[in-house]
Amino acid sequence: MTTSAKVHVLVFPYPAQGHMLPLLDLTHQLATRGVSITILVTPKNLPILDPILSKHPSIKTLVLPFPPHPSIPPGFENVKDLPIHAFVSMMCALHDLHRPIVEWFRSHPDPPAAIISDMFLGWTHHLAKELGIKRFEFSPSGALALSVIYGLWRNMPKKDDPNDESQVVSFPEVPNCPKYPWWQLSTVYRSYVAGDPVSEFIKEGFWGNMESWGLVVNSFTELERVYLECLRKDLGHDRVWAVGPLLPPENDDQPRPVQRGGSGSVSVEEIKSWLDAREDRTVVYVCFGSQAVLTNDQVRELALGLEKSGVHFVLGVKEPTKGGHVEGRDCAMPQGFEHRVAGRGLVIRGWAPQVVILKHRAVGAFLTHCGWNSVLEGVVAGVALLCWPMGADQFSNATLLVEQLKVGIRVCEGARTVPDANALARAVADSVSEKHVEIRERVKALREAALEAVREGGSSVKELDGLVDHLATLQPELSNNLQSKQNGN
């Protein structure tokens, strides 16, 4: 493992849990390898850094005031507190940190030689060029999903009929030529309006991603080899590092659940005790990530399906946050549901300790929205995946799981689609029965590949070491540039 790298890197996360946590896990890996790190954060997100700062006291922070934005109420600095459409507003607001970052850089005695920033911060490519340093895009999405995103913004497809949401868009330059109806494409892309200043800023950001010096992907070679090669070909260089799965350190279970996600209605100890009383691979875990809030109709059919399935289950339910409430989405369980499934089902409101649940021996399947972090956690746990993609990169992730790797079963699609309770009950029951032995064997093999990737000598460990070695070559370049400027002055 590389330990002698003397390079300073600025890490800039996008303030959404699914983006921030994997980049902080990457930051942990870099710090372990001797990289000097400054993390840029706004004041209200500073507590999220407590675990990594306590583990790595050498890490510095650059705390900058959150820039005001007309679409973001005062006091909101994290997407989890806002409606999903606030993603774009957050991307625009954070651009106003450009000038404060430049001022900090130019006054710093040992400024960073590189910026590693989230895919939603593509404008930092132009910031890095202004500062004379390198920018590395961090993708919390997988390689297939990123290939599709690049294809969208590079080719800018349009609908033949403005009212046809089912028009199919294909990506022939991506291996296996994935195809998606218009409504399954990125919401950010579908909201693009030529000439609109916000839309043009977003487009320039994604183009900035494709022009950046390097790319770090939260995936691993054995999972997405052909799509990683596709990215290298698309970008025209080999500075693509697959360093995943980026997950919490194994020995860090006790403090991390609360620190990583918040609080839930059931304690970690109660959940473990409940699972301990179940047989191996008989429990289905159901959770839809940190953003999705189901409609009342979806909750009704989901609950009815779980009830009819007859299986043991753990159901994590995200309730609407202030500022994020949508009419018809109060996540109320059907009357009497919890009483009828008492002893067979455990309902967790709020945050659920997903990694702890998935890796428990009793859990055999995972009904998921196919967010990439959840996909990786499910793969590492070696559980069958029941796929209900709802938006963003989730449709691409479902393509990978169901059609390419064949470790998942598609049970529903869309953020507004209401599943059929009877069909859902059958799929849930089958997922922990003998019917899907082949899927379980395939996901077991994928789990071993994931664990091998992050062991010493594994593909992702080698990629991390290679990334650090590459970063180390940038520090002398920066020093020479700064010296030349000083001499020129």
Buried (B, 14 or more C-beta within 10 A) or exposed (E): EBEEBEBBBBBBBBBBBBBBBBBBBBBBBBBBBBBBBBBBBBEBBBEBBEBBBEEBEEBEBBEBEBBEBEBBEEEBBBBBBBBBEBBBBBBBBBBBBBEBBEEBBEEBEEBBBBBBBBBBBBBBBBBBBEBBBBBBBBBBBBBBBBBBBBBBBEEEBEEEEEEEEEBEBEBEBBBBEBEBBBBBBBBBBEBBEEEEEBBEBBBBBBBBBBBBBBBBBBBBBBBBBEBBBBBBEBBEEEBBBBBBBBBBEEEBBEEBBBBBBEEBBBBBEEBBEBBEEBEEBBBBBBBBBBBBBBBBBBBBBBBBBBBBBEBBBBBBBBBEBEEBEEEEBBBEBBEEBBEEBEEBBBBBBBBBBBBBBBBBEBBBBBBBBBBBBBBBBBBBBBBBBBBBBBBBBBBBBBBBBBEBBEBBBBBBBBBEBBBBBEEBBBBBBBBBEEEBEEBBEBBBBBBEBBBBBBEEEBBBBBBBBBBBBBBBEBBEBBEEBBEEEEEEE
